Amino acid sequence: MDMLMFELNKDTTTPLYEQLYNGIKTAIMSKQIEVGTKLPSKKNLAEFLNISQTTIEVAYAQLMAEGFIVSKPRIGFFVEDIDELPYIETKQAEWPIEDAEEKTFRFDFHPGKIDTDSFPFSQWRKYAKDLYDHPSKNLLQNGEPQGEYTLRTEIAKYLYQSRGIVCQPEQIVIGSGTEQLLPMILRLLENDSKFSLENPGYSAIPRNQLQNKAIPIPVDEDGLIVDELEKTNANVVYVTPSHQFPTGAVLSATRRTQLLHWAAKAENRYIIEDDYDSEFRYTGKPIPALQGMDQNNKVIYLSTFSKSLMPSLRVAYFVLPPTLLKKYKETFSYYSATVPRFDQHIVASFMRDGYFSKHLNRMRKIYRKKLDKLTHIFKTHYPEVIITGDQAGMHILISLPLPIREDTLKRIAAESSIAIYPVTDYLLKPIDYKYPTFLLGFGGIPLEKLEEGIHQLMHCWSLAKY
Ligand SMILES: Cc1ncc(COP(=O)(O)O)c(C=O)c1O
């Protein structure tokens, strides 16, 4: 063998001799250099690789010590027969390819996307700067496991004013998202609890930990069908009464009372009320939270800043009935808060100084405009499309009278770089929908792009018809 080409990197902490030793060893073990091959002389290899002879000497000595090569005096170095050494070919790790890189679409109708053009960055930056500029040494230490008291105070005030919820900051627990808080709530309830979920419903929950165990309860245009819940042996129900996810139904007044009565009938019964996007209601009066109507400490209220501020903030909270506080303290007071204290203080200042309310008012108008435009486009150009769930929130449902499966339509849209989400992705138990039905999130699409997005979507689907 005349020469051995190895890429040696002088800028790493791994010594050159070790890099060379590893390179030759791997080549021998993988049979790239055959048994009996004569290696280049130390002098020639040093010149060729532009490194010192000592480096080659040390690498060869190590290979000899491990039996990979032998030295024949005055002739040179030869590769030994190492057949008995098992060579295990290192396989490429099987990465979840889909997750390796975030997929981007020309139009992404995901219901969790928010409008990013209207975020009050300058105000946010001011609060962040104040915190980091002024000596906030104390914030470097761990804070309250339940979350910063100042933020809990602001949340309690906000909930009272906007949702009719009466609670003390002591009842509030802050955490990094609904997904993280929900398992905490489940741990507070009895071990043998039987959980029930809306069907269709928020998919993060069954995926979280209730998979196969939760009891699906159907929903209709008045929200969760409480009569169906009553037929089961469930003692805990997770429900989105103000804006059923994903159908958009509002739990009717009769059903609200019925649900609270159901909960009051047994000591171990609880309602988990997820009020994730109640800030964005466009028609009629705001719907007060179930928690505010509850006289029996049966509602665990849960909400998030993912829609009202940004999903990446990862701040959500729950409000416990006083009866569960003792259990909470016993179970969780040893854990640290999961949201950085600095972020909690930024949110608290933003709320305290009235910017949160201003932001919500502004965003409500923006989303309302987007919703109006969206429904107008469908009514004008695609009247055959059935729209539901357009009273609140940041998504609607569209049903298409097409004899084509939802997954096929989803694939066709994806081929045109459009992401669209079938309602069947949110089912705990199959439902036979008359027409293919999709969630169409409009939060993340700029107002001026909505029309183009819908036309492109409908265009690619119209080609699929024939
Ligand atoms: C029903 C429902 N609950 C909660 C959330 C928010 O979850 P998180 O607080 O984990 O961002 C969403 C997300 O958009 C949702 O659709």
Ligand as a Chemical Component Dictionary entry (heavy atoms), coordinates in Angstrom:
data_LIG
# 
_chem_comp.id                   LIG 
_chem_comp.type                 NON-POLYMER 
_chem_comp.pdbx_formal_charge   0 
_chem_comp.three_letter_code    LIG 
# 
loop_
_chem_comp_atom.comp_id 
_chem_comp_atom.atom_id 
_chem_comp_atom.alt_atom_id 
_chem_comp_atom.type_symbol 
_chem_comp_atom.charge 
_chem_comp_atom.model_Cartn_x 
_chem_comp_atom.model_Cartn_y 
_chem_comp_atom.model_Cartn_z 
_chem_comp_atom.pdbx_ordinal 
LIG C1 C1 C 0 -58.179 22.216 23.521 1  
LIG C2 C2 C 0 -56.823 22.809 23.744 2  
LIG N1 N1 N 0 -56.356 22.932 25.000 3  
LIG C3 C3 C 0 -55.136 23.458 25.235 4  
LIG C4 C4 C 0 -54.330 23.912 24.217 5  
LIG C5 C5 C 0 -52.992 24.518 24.519 6  
LIG O1 O1 O 0 -52.100 23.608 24.986 7  
LIG P1 P1 P 0 -50.698 24.102 25.574 8  
LIG O2 O2 O 0 -51.007 24.957 26.778 9  
LIG O3 O3 O 0 -50.017 22.838 25.965 10 
LIG O4 O4 O 0 -50.007 24.867 24.523 11 
LIG C6 C6 C 0 -54.766 23.780 22.896 12 
LIG C7 C7 C 0 -53.855 24.174 21.801 13 
LIG O5 O5 O 0 -54.021 24.811 20.913 14 
LIG C8 C8 C 0 -56.040 23.236 22.654 15 
LIG O6 O6 O 0 -56.507 23.109 21.402 16 
# 
loop_
_chem_comp_bond.comp_id 
_chem_comp_bond.atom_id_1 
_chem_comp_bond.atom_id_2 
_chem_comp_bond.value_order 
_chem_comp_bond.pdbx_ordinal 
LIG C1 C2 SING 1  
LIG C2 N1 SING 2  
LIG C2 C8 DOUB 3  
LIG N1 C3 DOUB 4  
LIG C3 C4 SING 5  
LIG C4 C5 SING 6  
LIG C4 C6 DOUB 7  
LIG C5 O1 SING 8  
LIG O1 P1 SING 9  
LIG P1 O2 DOUB 10 
LIG P1 O3 SING 11 
LIG P1 O4 SING 12 
LIG C6 C7 SING 13 
LIG C6 C8 SING 14 
LIG C7 O5 DOUB 15 
LIG C8 O6 SING 16 
# 
